[in-house]
Amino acid sequence: MGKVVVLGVFVADTAYRADRMPVMGETIMGNSFALGPGGKGSNQAVAAARMGAETHMISRLGKDDFGKLALNTWENAGVIPHVQQSSDTYTGAAYIFIEEATGNNAIIVSPGAATLISPSDIDAQAELIASADVFITQLEQPMAAALRGLSIAKEAGVTTVLNPAPAAELPDGMLALCDYVTPNETECEALTGVAVQNQADAQKACLAFRELGVQTPIITMGEQGAYLFDHGMIPAVSAGSVVETTGAGDAFNGGFAAALAEGCSAVEAARYGCATAGISVTKPGTAPSMPDRATVDALMKSPG
């Protein structure tokens, strides 16, 4: 069992399903509402823990009901929290619109307490980060904290993964700290200027990431799968009808990180990531849709 340390954000997902998105100034009737645990870092931690990795989560929370939801979510998944809680701010929340017919989504995130995560918070967890097999972070918490976490991990020889979501301008040298970077097509174009629609585009974008110092770029491409530099496309794995795609990228990253921490090759880890994502989209929600290891293994061994 490998050790994964995640730096990231928890937010409470407020998910609204409707036939379409309202235009500005319009009110429409929705089809359903759900409240559940989310946040890219938290989702990835839950996915990694359910895949069997010893998983640690570094974050900040408010002292409120959403903070309790975070702690309960991590306890149930087996994630070990390393968090500070503040009574003078709030735990993050997200508005998620889900298009009923397709399961596609649009999201607004307000990270709340997690915006206070600082490099000094990361320095306080330097020993934990240095002890990991894999360190993974995203861009929902302050950039300076993510940069510091990657720096500590890289210096300690820990495998580093950056999921550059949501897309943002990165400080010089940040990508050079990354053994793996895992953008989707939109994030990839924002960082490299390359619009990715097919494998040729993905290879061109990967070469751009290599020039920026990334050892192994991986571009997640939805139903096509994931494009792994110097290997090619890792096909998506279907586990049934798509219900909701909201947590698919997080499922991929959590499954990928857990497999890397176990000692799997990048190719095998990407296959685990695709299988984890393939199962997650067949269920509603984000963290609640993350599958356990036995379910992922069964899908990967199935002849279909």
N, C-alpha and C positions, 0 to 999 in steps of 0.2 A: 504494500500500500504506500503510494507516494504521498508527499506533503505539498499542498498547494496553499499559497498565501495570496489572498485577494484584497486589493485596495479598491474601494468603491463606495457606491451610494445605495442606500435603501430608500425606496419611496413606496407609499401606498398607492396602488393602481386603482383608479376609478374608471371603469370601463363601460362605455356606452355603445350599444349596438343599434344601428339604424340603417335604413335603406340607402341613405346618402348623407353627405356632409351638408349642414345648413350654410347658406351664404350669409355674409355679414348683415346683421339686423333682422335675420329671419329666425323664427322658432319652428321646429318640427317635432313630431312625436317620435320617440325612440321605441325600440322593440324590447330592450332589456338593459339592466344595470347590474354590475358586479363590483364588489370591493375586495381587493386581495393584495398580497405582497408583491412588490416589484423593485425596480431599480436594477440597472445593468450589472453592477458589481454583486449585489445580493443574489440576483438570478443566477449568475455564473457560479457563485459560491455554492448555492443550493444544488445546481447541476453537478458540480465537481464532487460534492459530498455524497450525493446519491449514486454517483459512479464509483464510489468506494474510496476516494482520496481522503486523507486527513486534511481537512479544509479549515482555514482560519480567515476571518473577515475583519479588516481594519476599516473603521468608519466613525461617524458621529451621528447621534440621534437626539431628538428632543425627549423631554420627560412627558410623554403624552400617550394617548391610546395607540397612535400609529407606531410609536416607539415600542410599545408592548407587542404589537403585531410583528415587528421585526424580530424581537428576541424570541418570541414563540416560534416563528417560522424557522429561524436558525436552529433552535433546540430540536425541533421536530425532524429537521433534515440532517442533524449531526454536525452543523457548522459551529466552530468555536469562535465566539465574538471577542474582539479587542476594540471596544468602543468607549467613547466619552458621551455622557448624556447631559444636556443643558436644559434648564427650566425656562430660560429666557428666549428660546427660539422654538421652532417646530420641526418635527420629523417631515421629511420630504413627501410630496404627493405628485401624482401624474394624472393628467386627463388623457384618456385613450379613446379615440373614435375608431370603431370597427365597422367596416362596410359589410352589411349582412350577407350579400350574395357571394363575396369573394374571400372574406376573412382578412382583407388588407386593412392597414391601420394608419392613423396619423396621431402623433403624440406630442403633448406639452409637458415638460418636466419642471417642477419647482423643488430643487434639492433641499431647501431649508437648512437644517443644522449641518448638513454635509458641506455646505459652502464654507464652513469655518475650519475644515481640515487643512492643516498647515504643514510645512516641512518639519517643524519641530515635533508635531504629532508622529510623523514618519520616523524621525530620528529616535523617538522613544520606543519604536518597534523594530529598530535596526537588527537586533539579535534574532527576533522572530523571522524577519525577512531573509536574513543570511542563512537561516537554518532550512529554508524551503528547498524543494526540488524545482518548483516552478513558482514564479511570481507573476501575477497578471493584474493589469489595471486598465481603466477606461478613461474617458474625459468628462464624466459628469461631476467629479469633484475638482477643486482648483488645480490648474495645470502645474503649479509649482510643487504640489504634493505628489502628483503622478511622476514628475521628473525626478524628484528626490527618491521616491521608491524604486524607480528603475535604476537609478545610479547606485544605490546601496546593493540592490540585487546583482547588478552586473559586476560590481567590484568584488562581490563574494563568490562569483562563479555560478550563481543561480540562473537557470534558464528564464529568460524574460519574454513576456507576451504583452503586447499592447493592442487592445481593441479600440481603435481611434473613433469612438462613438460617444456623443454626437460629433460630427466632423467639426474641426476647429483648426486654426492656424497653430502649428507646433513650433516650439522654440528650436533654434539651431542646435543640432547635435542630439536631439531627443531620439530620433529614429535610429541613430547609431548605437543606442543603448538596447535596442530590441533584437533579440534572436528571432522572434516571430512578430509580424504585424498582421492583423486579421480584419481589414476593412470590408464592408460590402461595396457594391458598385458605386453608390452615391458618395460614400466616404473616400473611396479610391480616387474618384474623379476630382474631389475637392483637394486631395493631397498631392496628386500627381499631374492633374490636368488631362488625364487620359479617360475618355468615356468608355466604359467597359460594357460590351454587349455579348461578346463571344470570346473564345479561347485566345484568338490572336490579339484582341485588345487586352486581355488579362495578362498575357505574356509581356506585352509592351509596358503595361503598368508595373508589373513585377520588376522589370529591368530598371524602371525609374526609381522604385523603392530601393533596389540594390545600390544604385548610385548614391542614395541618401544614407546608406550604411546598414540597412536592414539585412540580416543574414538570410532569412527565409520568409518572403512575403506569401501570404495566403489570402486570396480574395473570395469571400463567400458570395455566391451568385444565385441564391434562392433555390428555385426548383431545378436549376441545372446542377447544383452541387457546389464544390469549392475548388478553385484553381490553385494548385500548389506549385510554386516556382521549382523549376528543374525536374518536374514530374509530369504535370498536366492536370487534367480534370479528375477530381475525385467525385464520382457520381452521387447525386442525392439518393437517399434511401427512402422509399415510400413505405409507410406503416398503416396507411388507410386514408380516408377522406380528410382534406384539410378543413379544420374548424377555425383556427386562428393562428396567424403567423407572428404575433407580437413578440413572443419569446424565442423565436427560432435562432436568431444570432447568438443570444446568450446561451442557449442550449448547446450550440456548436462550440462556443468558446469554453464552456465548463467541461464538456466531454473531452474536448481536445486537450485542455490543461491537465485533466486527471490522467489521461492516457500517457501524455508526455512524462508526468511525474512518476508513473509506473515504470518508465524506461522504454516505452514504445517508440518506434521510429516516427518521423514526421508524417509519413504516408499512412501508417497504421493509426496514428493519433487523429489524423484528419478523417479517416474512415469512421472512427468512433464518434467524432464530432458530428459528421453527417447523419449517422444513425441516431444519435441523441436528438438532433434537430428534427429528424424525420418523425420521431415519435411525439415530440413536444407539440407539433402543429396539429395533431389529431385531437387535442384537448383544449378547452378554453383556459384562459389565464396564462400567467408567466411562470412564476415559481411553482405553482401547483401542477403545472404541466410537465415538469422535469421528471424523466423516467428514472427508475432504479437500474443498477448494473445488470441484474438478471434479465430485465426486459430488453436492454440494449444488446446484450450478448445473444439472446435468442433471435433478435431481428437480424443481426449480422451473420448468424449461422443458417438462417432460413434460405432455402434454395431460390425463393423469389427475389 
